[in-house]
Amino acid sequence: MQNYIRKRAVKIAQYIIKTSNTVRQTAEVFGISKSTVHKDVTERLPHINKELAEEVKKILEQNKAERHIRGGEATRKKYAAIKNTGKKI
């Protein structure tokens, strides 16, 4: 594995731990794909730093468990905006 990939994986992991952001949010911040973020933290990171990988895994599991809540909230906001303005978003 190339050195820049190792550094990126660690940087991403530290960011996720610091912010508790989702894979999608993290990918946007780093300017890379969701697939790359996911691969870095689930496949590459355990070979680089097991403890860091475990911390990130806990956050990703929490985000996954809360995913349906965020989706429902977004839908609620969308239809509230449509109702209030009469326009589609």
C-alpha positions as CSV (number, residue, x, y, z in Angstrom):
1,M,0.0,0.0,0.0
2,Q,1.3,3.4,-0.9
3,N,2.2,5.9,1.8
4,Y,-0.2,8.6,0.7
5,I,-3.1,6.1,0.9
6,R,-2.0,5.1,4.5
7,K,-1.9,8.8,5.4
8,R,-5.3,9.5,3.8
9,A,-6.9,6.5,5.7
10,V,-5.6,7.8,9.0
11,K,-6.6,11.4,8.3
12,I,-10.1,10.3,7.3
13,A,-10.4,8.1,10.5
14,Q,-9.3,11.0,12.7
15,Y,-11.8,13.3,11.0
16,I,-14.7,10.8,11.4
17,I,-13.8,10.3,15.1
18,K,-13.6,14.1,15.7
19,T,-16.8,15.0,13.9
20,S,-18.9,11.8,13.9
21,N,-19.7,12.6,10.3
22,T,-21.2,10.1,7.9
23,V,-19.2,8.5,5.1
24,R,-21.1,10.7,2.6
25,Q,-20.2,13.9,4.5
26,T,-16.6,12.8,4.9
27,A,-16.3,12.0,1.2
28,E,-17.5,15.5,0.4
29,V,-15.0,17.2,2.7
30,F,-12.1,15.2,1.4
31,G,-13.2,15.4,-2.3
32,I,-13.2,11.7,-2.8
33,S,-15.9,9.1,-3.4
34,K,-18.0,7.4,-0.7
35,S,-16.5,4.1,-1.8
36,T,-13.0,5.3,-1.3
37,V,-13.8,6.6,2.2
38,H,-15.5,3.3,3.1
39,K,-12.7,1.2,1.7
40,D,-10.1,3.3,3.5
41,V,-11.7,3.0,6.9
42,T,-13.1,-0.6,6.7
43,E,-10.4,-2.5,4.8
44,R,-7.2,-0.5,4.8
45,L,-7.3,1.1,8.3
46,P,-7.3,-2.2,10.3
47,H,-4.0,-3.1,8.7
48,I,-2.6,0.3,9.6
49,N,-4.0,1.0,13.1
50,K,-6.4,-1.5,14.7
51,E,-7.4,0.8,17.6
52,L,-8.3,3.7,15.3
53,A,-10.2,1.3,13.1
54,E,-12.3,0.1,16.0
55,E,-13.2,3.6,17.0
56,V,-14.3,4.5,13.5
57,K,-16.2,1.3,13.2
58,K,-18.3,2.2,16.3
59,I,-19.1,5.6,14.8
60,L,-20.0,4.1,11.4
61,E,-22.3,1.6,13.1
62,Q,-24.0,4.4,15.1
63,N,-24.5,6.5,11.9
64,K,-26.0,3.4,10.2
65,A,-28.4,2.9,13.1
66,E,-29.5,6.5,12.9
67,R,-29.7,6.6,9.1
68,H,-33.5,6.0,9.0
69,I,-34.0,9.0,11.3
70,R,-32.0,11.4,9.2
71,G,-33.9,10.2,6.1
72,G,-37.3,10.7,7.7
73,E,-36.3,14.1,8.9
74,A,-35.2,15.2,5.5
75,T,-38.5,14.0,4.0
76,R,-40.5,15.8,6.7
77,K,-38.6,19.1,5.9
78,K,-39.1,18.7,2.2
79,Y,-42.9,18.3,2.5
80,A,-43.1,21.0,5.1
81,A,-41.4,23.4,2.7
82,I,-43.7,22.4,-0.1
83,K,-46.7,22.9,2.1
84,N,-45.5,26.4,3.2
85,T,-44.4,27.7,-0.2
86,G,-46.5,25.7,-2.6
87,K,-43.4,25.0,-4.6
88,K,-41.4,21.9,-5.0
89,I,-37.8,21.8,-3.9
